[in-house]
Amino acid sequence: MSELVPGGNLPLPGGALAVRVPGPFDVCALVTDDSGQVGGDADFVFYNQPTAPGAALRGDTLTLEPGRLRAGATRVTVVISAAEPGTPLARLPAPTLQVTDPQGRVLARFAPPAPRQETVLLLAEVYRRGPSWKLRALGQGYADGLAGLARDFGVDVLDDTPAPRSSSPTSPTPLADPDGFLALVNPARAAAGSPPVALDARLASAARAHAAAMAAAGRLGSEGRDGVSLHQRVTAAGYPYLAVGEHLVSGPRTPAEFVDYCLRTDQASRTLRDRAFTHVALAQATDARGGLTYWTALWASPLTADGLARTTAEVVELTNRERTRAGLRPLAVDPLLTAAAQAHCADMVARAFYAHTSPEGSQPWDRAAAAGSTRRTIGENIACGQRSAAEVVEGWMNSPGHRANILKPAFTHIGVGYAGGGPSGTYWTQLFGA
């Protein structure tokens, strides 16, 4: 039996699984493809619609048969909310997820960090990786209620209540663009050879909250007076991201003036045209005292299993390139070190710390051993704030201590982790072993 931490994952056996969350909670599930969007009504499994192909909800237990999900489904996100509508999860006992196989054997348990003001918690996801299925612990809070969550996954909920027991989902609808923002930015992206971006309601919620926080403080900043960072607002809104960028600007009076400013500023222009981004949101708020308008634009692409694998593989490739230049043998990827590195990144995001030593005192070798590794020598590099694999490896190579780990002849294996969120926006871990 595995005790998971946020970001930790576990290979699943074939056949049915029982996912149970006891307590005063409503359990629901969203069946999606790699885009993170549902395909229609049947993909939202909740108390008013308790069955879907490959999924059945009964009380506090969701039974999943991944091989029987509808065609094209690659992910099932398990969500809980308070059984009493609108109740913050912080007022309830701490939730614990338990996953069992058909024989009743416990495969995994997950107790997420304590929620705060959130009314919904994205607890875990069952996702396909190649021919196999895995379980990933999430523990991501969401403040906009179950109806808001459903809409952000592509479901149009008719009754906008915190817990829509009498509503029914219909076909997805696009997010409106009353400011014509997409018409301003997508031609500039096309001219640079980048694909168009689409508006996202979760990013819009985070952007509105951050613009309002800046206007209330009367200054630009990536963190509000409440101590919450822009990136924490994004993940709290239910958007786990692989790549993220932002524009924080004061002064422009219209979206057109805002975009014109961005296109005339070197770094801002690069962000606007970055081909890595697929979604965007724009929000503004005015300082009531001085009349100055504060703008927040968020650019992002969603976290997917394939995207995470490509990012961490690029870190490995760049690391081995440096070792080859130094005449050293390349490192082999170790799945157990990878699991420990990923779990540490997710833990730093979830608990808003940045250190080799976790708040309860565990060290890199403790985390490697907890993941099942028996390697006798362990080393670790961590970093935060870098926006790409190339940027983080370059930073490590420019730091003597980190460079020494990368170029240590005795190391033979590596695991890499990445997570978005937290105060710094991105967190990276390299775990080396011999």
Disulfide bonds with the S-S distance in Angstrom:
none
